[in-house]
Amino acid sequence: MSDAVVNALPHPVFTVADDDRLVDANVAAEAFFEAGHAVLARHRLQEFIPFGSPLLALVEQVRDSGAAVNEYRVDLGTPRNGGERIVDIHVAPLPEAPGYVVVMLQERTIADKMDRQLTHRGAARSVTALASMLAHEIKNPLSGIRGAAQLLELNASDDDRSLTRLITDEADRIVKLVDRMEVFSDERPIEREPVNIHAVLEHVRTLASTGFARNIRFVEEYDPSLPPVLANRDQLIQIFLNLVKNAAEAIGDSPDGEIMLTTAFRPGVRLTVPGSATRVSLPLEFCVRDNGPGVPEDLMQHLFDPFVTTKPTGTGLGLALVAKIVGDHGGIIECDSQPRRTIFRVLMPMYRGAARGTEKN
């Protein structure tokens, strides 16, 4: 019974022997270290964590004092487990086995996602207000400027005609930018229904493979038992088409370019809705992973803010719009990035009204 309880925990829990061997580990610990119990038991703790990690000092401290200790926000990331892994560490002695300690790790990833998601939604609201103002204050004067330039062009010389065309072209470009931003000010209720995410991802993959990502290899790892997601199908296509296009542009002309699409069920992920005591379950995880160069570290915290982009001709509105759509669906989007391993992860609620038929909100 005790083993079943420990294995049911979502946090990695493992026992370190007096010679630093990992003599016991639950399922979450095996997943964290990306090694099975038999492999872990043959190695010492030092072989699975960064050199000089404070975890080793904490283990020794617990052995010497016989008292439990905690340490917060420690990076246990290694190339083996995918890079940066920020965790809170809890170490306690095992009274019935002198020199043995029990370690529990609590990953900060989800908690940090929740905090950042609120920031993303605040940024989206700022763009909403800006879009409404731009639509009224800029588009009308631009129409007058464009019309005046067209009238001047009728009697202009060849040299001056190039200037009037420049005015009209630039006016059109600004109108297109404002039109894109107006999407943020659309506050109409979203029509949602149960959607098969795998059909959406297959549609996106087909579009990408025949167009902008025709030279990139796609890999799909889907959980076929996944329940439907309560969402707007067209907007889901917009989300993942944008993410796949970003991945393809990051890969560029790399001959070994690869985009991986994955789906999984992640129970235990819950989000507190601002202004309410309601906690929403977000068990559906959809990922777009690429092996491009990665996102610059100085942009990571602002990746979903408007006008943030690494593209020379980009507007920086694509990911901000994606964050808005995901937020409107009650979900979370986050990015983890290292060179050749960038993952955009979307967590969404599932459809629970199958017995009542199609449900639209």
C-alpha positions as semicolon CSV with decimal commas, in nm:
position;residue;x (nm);y (nm);z (nm)
1;M;0,000;0,000;0,000
2;S;0,279;0,246;0,090
3;D;0,454;0,189;-0,245
4;A;0,128;0,258;-0,428
5;V;0,082;0,583;-0,238
6;V;0,438;0,702;-0,308
7;N;0,408;0,611;-0,676
8;A;0,085;0,806;-0,697
9;L;0,259;1,126;-0,588
10;P;0,324;1,372;-0,875
11;H;0,657;1,479;-0,718
12;P;0,985;1,285;-0,752
13;V;1,065;1,099;-0,427
14;F;1,375;0,884;-0,381
15;T;1,593;0,734;-0,108
16;V;1,967;0,793;-0,092
17;A;2,171;0,525;0,089
18;D;2,469;0,596;0,315
19;D;2,699;0,543;0,015
20;D;2,492;0,786;-0,196
21;R;2,332;0,514;-0,410
22;L;1,972;0,573;-0,516
23;V;1,820;0,263;-0,358
24;D;1,454;0,350;-0,411
25;A;1,258;0,587;-0,635
26;N;0,895;0,644;-0,726
27;V;0,761;0,669;-1,081
28;A;0,789;1,050;-1,086
29;A;1,158;1,027;-0,987
30;E;1,224;0,778;-1,267
31;A;1,064;1,023;-1,511
32;F;1,260;1,319;-1,369
33;F;1,597;1,144;-1,404
34;E;1,486;0,968;-1,726
35;A;1,607;0,634;-1,591
36;G;1,434;0,325;-1,457
37;H;1,465;0,199;-1,099
38;A;1,720;-0,067;-1,194
39;V;1,949;0,192;-1,357
40;L;1,914;0,438;-1,069
41;A;2,002;0,169;-0,812
42;R;2,335;0,101;-0,986
43;H;2,454;0,461;-0,963
44;R;2,527;0,726;-0,707
45;L;2,336;1,051;-0,671
46;Q;2,630;1,255;-0,801
47;E;2,592;1,093;-1,144
48;F;2,241;1,232;-1,197
49;I;2,274;1,593;-1,080
50;P;2,497;1,888;-1,179
51;F;2,854;1,895;-1,049
52;G;2,874;2,068;-0,711
53;S;2,496;2,074;-0,670
54;P;2,372;2,199;-0,330
55;L;2,163;1,882;-0,306
56;L;2,476;1,689;-0,206
57;A;2,547;1,933;0,080
58;L;2,184;1,908;0,194
59;V;2,205;1,528;0,208
60;E;2,522;1,548;0,419
61;Q;2,365;1,811;0,645
62;V;2,066;1,588;0,714
63;R;2,292;1,290;0,789
64;D;2,495;1,497;1,036
65;S;2,207;1,675;1,209
66;G;1,934;1,415;1,187
67;A;1,687;1,695;1,105
68;A;1,497;1,766;0,786
69;V;1,596;2,064;0,568
70;N;1,445;2,252;0,273
71;E;1,608;2,445;-0,009
72;Y;1,417;2,646;-0,269
73;R;1,472;2,718;-0,638
74;V;1,767;2,489;-0,705
75;D;1,861;2,399;-1,063
76;L;1,902;2,021;-1,104
77;G;1,909;2,039;-1,483
78;T;2,163;1,834;-1,678
79;P;2,192;1,744;-2,047
80;R;2,045;1,405;-1,949
81;N;1,713;1,547;-1,825
82;G;1,673;1,830;-2,075
83;G;1,851;2,132;-1,933
84;E;1,722;2,374;-1,669
85;R;1,502;2,205;-1,405
86;I;1,422;2,442;-1,118
87;V;1,301;2,257;-0,806
88;D;1,228;2,301;-0,438
89;I;1,416;2,033;-0,238
90;H;1,296;1,863;0,082
91;V;1,540;1,623;0,250
92;A;1,458;1,419;0,561
93;P;1,638;1,143;0,753
94;L;1,513;0,782;0,749
95;P;1,511;0,690;1,122
96;E;1,504;0,313;1,070
97;A;1,811;0,322;0,842
98;P;2,103;0,534;0,975
99;G;2,275;0,732;0,701
100;Y;1,979;0,696;0,466
101;V;1,778;1,004;0,363
102;V;1,458;1,062;0,168
103;V;1,452;1,339;-0,092
104;M;1,142;1,498;-0,247
105;L;1,164;1,740;-0,538
106;Q;0,890;1,985;-0,625
107;E;0,932;2,134;-0,971
108;R;0,873;2,508;-0,993
109;T;0,773;2,493;-1,359
110;I;0,397;2,477;-1,309
111;A;0,385;2,742;-1,036
112;D;0,595;2,977;-1,246
113;K;0,369;2,912;-1,547
114;M;0,068;3,022;-1,347
115;D;0,241;3,349;-1,248
116;R;0,361;3,421;-1,600
117;Q;0,022;3,338;-1,750
118;L;-0,137;3,620;-1,551
119;T;0,130;3,853;-1,692
120;H;0,055;3,730;-2,047
121;R;-0,315;3,802;-1,999
122;G;-0,238;4,149;-1,866
123;A;-0,024;4,217;-2,173
124;A;-0,307;4,099;-2,399
125;R;-0,549;4,338;-2,226
126;S;-0,305;4,625;-2,284
127;V;-0,295;4,542;-2,656
128;T;-0,676;4,527;-2,659
129;A;-0,699;4,885;-2,536
130;L;-0,427;4,997;-2,777
131;A;-0,599;4,826;-3,071
132;S;-0,928;4,999;-3,001
133;M;-0,756;5,336;-2,986
134;L;-0,555;5,273;-3,304
135;A;-0,859;5,166;-3,503
136;H;-1,030;5,498;-3,437
137;E;-0,738;5,739;-3,419
138;I;-0,515;5,607;-3,698
139;K;-0,719;5,429;-3,965
140;N;-0,942;5,728;-4,042
141;P;-0,655;5,978;-4,094
142;L;-0,465;5,716;-4,295
143;S;-0,758;5,689;-4,533
144;G;-0,740;6,063;-4,595
145;I;-0,362;6,054;-4,644
146;R;-0,392;5,768;-4,895
147;G;-0,668;5,944;-5,086
148;A;-0,466;6,267;-5,106
149;A;-0,162;6,075;-5,234
150;Q;-0,371;5,914;-5,507
151;L;-0,500;6,254;-5,619
152;L;-0,147;6,398;-5,630
153;E;-0,034;6,101;-5,837
154;L;-0,269;6,199;-6,122
155;N;-0,068;6,514;-6,201
156;A;0,271;6,411;-6,068
157;S;0,589;6,366;-6,269
158;D;0,750;6,023;-6,293
159;D;0,992;6,107;-6,010
160;D;0,716;6,241;-5,786
161;R;0,488;5,947;-5,872
162;S;0,730;5,710;-5,702
163;L;0,695;5,918;-5,386
164;T;0,315;5,917;-5,395
165;R;0,318;5,539;-5,441
166;L;0,551;5,511;-5,144
167;I;0,296;5,707;-4,936
168;T;0,007;5,480;-5,040
169;D;0,211;5,162;-4,987
170;E;0,317;5,269;-4,638
171;A;-0,037;5,373;-4,552
172;D;-0,160;5,028;-4,661
173;R;0,110;4,862;-4,452
174;I;0,005;5,051;-4,139
175;V;-0,362;4,967;-4,200
176;K;-0,273;4,597;-4,221
177;L;-0,085;4,622;-3,890
178;V;-0,383;4,791;-3,724
179;D;-0,615;4,527;-3,869
180;R;-0,402;4,256;-3,708
181;M;-0,414;4,436;-3,376
182;E;-0,793;4,475;-3,395
183;V;-0,818;4,101;-3,340
184;F;-0,715;4,168;-2,979
185;S;-1,015;4,392;-2,921
186;D;-1,265;4,122;-3,025
187;E;-1,441;4,047;-2,696
188;R;-1,727;3,841;-2,840
189;P;-1,795;3,510;-2,659
190;I;-1,610;3,216;-2,809
191;E;-1,824;2,942;-2,959
192;R;-1,678;2,623;-2,817
193;E;-1,753;2,257;-2,868
194;P;-1,575;1,922;-2,811
195;V;-1,282;1,909;-3,054
196;N;-1,051;1,620;-3,141
197;I;-0,708;1,775;-3,098
198;H;-0,542;1,508;-3,311
199;A;-0,759;1,603;-3,611
200;V;-0,655;1,967;-3,558
201;L;-0,284;1,882;-3,536
202;E;-0,306;1,657;-3,842
203;H;-0,469;1,942;-4,037
204;V;-0,195;2,182;-3,925
205;R;0,078;1,932;-4,015
206;T;-0,070;1,882;-4,362
207;L;-0,085;2,256;-4,425
208;A;0,272;2,305;-4,304
209;S;0,416;2,005;-4,491
210;T;0,278;2,128;-4,822
211;G;0,387;2,487;-4,764
212;F;0,633;2,665;-4,538
213;A;0,768;2,345;-4,372
214;R;0,792;2,120;-4,677
215;N;1,160;2,042;-4,611
216;I;1,120;1,973;-4,239
217;R;1,060;1,631;-4,086
218;F;0,753;1,595;-3,864
219;V;0,734;1,352;-3,572
220;E;0,405;1,279;-3,396
221;E;0,368;1,127;-3,049
222;Y;0,000;1,123;-2,960
223;D;-0,198;0,975;-2,674
224;P;-0,492;0,817;-2,865
225;S;-0,702;0,788;-2,548
226;L;-0,710;1,166;-2,496
227;P;-1,063;1,306;-2,442
228;P;-1,188;1,601;-2,651
229;V;-1,086;1,956;-2,567
230;L;-1,357;2,218;-2,514
231;A;-1,252;2,479;-2,770
232;N;-1,314;2,662;-3,094
233;R;-1,168;2,448;-3,372
234;D;-1,070;2,736;-3,601
235;Q;-0,890;2,913;-3,319
236;L;-0,705;2,594;-3,223
237;I;-0,585;2,569;-3,583
238;Q;-0,471;2,932;-3,562
239;I;-0,278;2,859;-3,240
240;F;-0,088;2,556;-3,366
241;L;-0,035;2,684;-3,720
242;N;0,132;2,990;-3,566
243;L;0,348;2,777;-3,334
244;V;0,450;2,538;-3,614
245;K;0,531;2,831;-3,843
246;N;0,751;2,984;-3,570
247;A;0,926;2,649;-3,528
248;A;0,985;2,618;-3,902
249;E;1,125;2,973;-3,922
250;A;1,355;2,899;-3,626
251;I;1,487;2,585;-3,798
252;G;1,540;2,768;-4,127
253;D;1,742;2,575;-4,385
254;S;1,892;2,326;-4,138
255;P;1,919;1,989;-4,317
256;D;1,819;1,793;-4,003
257;G;1,524;2,016;-3,910
258;E;1,257;1,838;-3,709
259;I;0,926;1,945;-3,554
260;M;0,764;1,715;-3,299
261;L;0,394;1,733;-3,215
262;T;0,289;1,560;-2,891
263;T;-0,024;1,519;-2,683
264;A;-0,052;1,383;-2,330
265;F;-0,279;1,367;-2,026
266;R;-0,132;1,548;-1,723
267;P;-0,365;1,514;-1,423
268;G;-0,308;1,740;-1,125
269;V;-0,251;2,066;-1,315
270;R;-0,502;2,322;-1,185
271;L;-0,531;2,699;-1,235
272;T;-0,699;2,945;-0,998
273;V;-0,915;3,180;-1,201
274;P;-0,844;3,547;-1,107
275;G;-1,126;3,703;-0,903
276;S;-1,277;3,367;-0,819
277;A;-1,223;3,076;-0,584
278;T;-1,276;2,836;-0,873
279;R;-0,984;2,611;-0,965
280;V;-0,987;2,487;-1,324
281;S;-0,831;2,155;-1,415
282;L;-0,596;2,170;-1,717
283;P;-0,506;1,807;-1,782
284;L;-0,461;1,820;-2,162
285;E;-0,106;1,897;-2,275
286;F;-0,023;1,974;-2,638
287;C;0,337;2,049;-2,737
288;V;0,521;2,179;-3,042
289;R;0,891;2,101;-3,020
290;D;1,168;2,198;-3,263
291;N;1,544;2,147;-3,285
292;G;1,623;2,503;-3,391
293;P;1,877;2,733;-3,219
294;G;1,641;2,823;-2,932
295;V;1,498;3,147;-2,796
296;P;1,750;3,408;-2,673
297;E;1,756;3,403;-2,294
298;D;1,688;3,777;-2,264
299;L;1,358;3,735;-2,454
300;M;1,221;3,437;-2,263
301;Q;1,037;3,636;-1,996
302;H;0,878;3,864;-2,257
303;L;0,814;3,612;-2,535
304;F;0,435;3,650;-2,529
305;D;0,437;4,028;-2,490
306;P;0,326;4,229;-2,795
307;F;0,594;4,371;-3,028
308;V;0,860;4,127;-2,901
309;T;1,019;3,939;-3,191
310;T;1,351;3,802;-3,315
311;K;1,247;3,829;-3,682
312;P;1,387;4,124;-3,882
313;T;1,048;4,183;-4,048
314;G;0,825;4,052;-3,768
315;T;0,560;4,256;-3,585
316;G;0,576;4,060;-3,260
317;L;0,200;4,007;-3,251
318;G;0,181;3,637;-3,341
319;L;0,268;3,487;-3,002
320;A;0,079;3,762;-2,818
321;L;-0,232;3,662;-3,014
322;V;-0,168;3,294;-2,940
323;A;-0,143;3,374;-2,568
324;K;-0,471;3,568;-2,585
325;I;-0,657;3,284;-2,758
326;V;-0,523;3,024;-2,516
327;G;-0,614;3,249;-2,222
328;D;-0,964;3,304;-2,364
329;H;-1,004;2,925;-2,361
330;G;-0,902;2,912;-1,994
331;G;-0,566;2,755;-2,073
332;I;-0,196;2,821;-2,030
333;I;0,088;2,847;-2,281
334;E;0,454;2,834;-2,185
335;C;0,789;2,797;-2,356
336;D;1,097;2,602;-2,246
337;S;1,401;2,660;-2,463
338;Q;1,758;2,542;-2,496
339;P;1,960;2,512;-2,816
340;R;1,809;2,239;-3,036
341;R;1,524;2,183;-2,790
342;T;1,250;2,448;-2,784
343;I;0,907;2,340;-2,659
344;F;0,587;2,541;-2,669
345;R;0,349;2,372;-2,426
346;V;-0,027;2,439;-2,422
347;L;-0,236;2,318;-2,126
348;M;-0,612;2,314;-2,182
349;P;-0,932;2,197;-2,009
350;M;-1,105;1,890;-2,147
351;Y;-1,466;1,854;-2,257
352;R;-1,681;1,705;-1,981
353;G;-2,030;1,733;-2,131
354;A;-2,042;1,430;-2,362
355;A;-2,366;1,312;-2,207
356;R;-2,538;1,644;-2,283
357;G;-2,435;1,667;-2,646
358;T;-2,262;1,959;-2,811
359;E;-2,200;2,247;-2,575
360;K;-2,126;2,603;-2,687
361;N;-2,028;2,899;-2,472
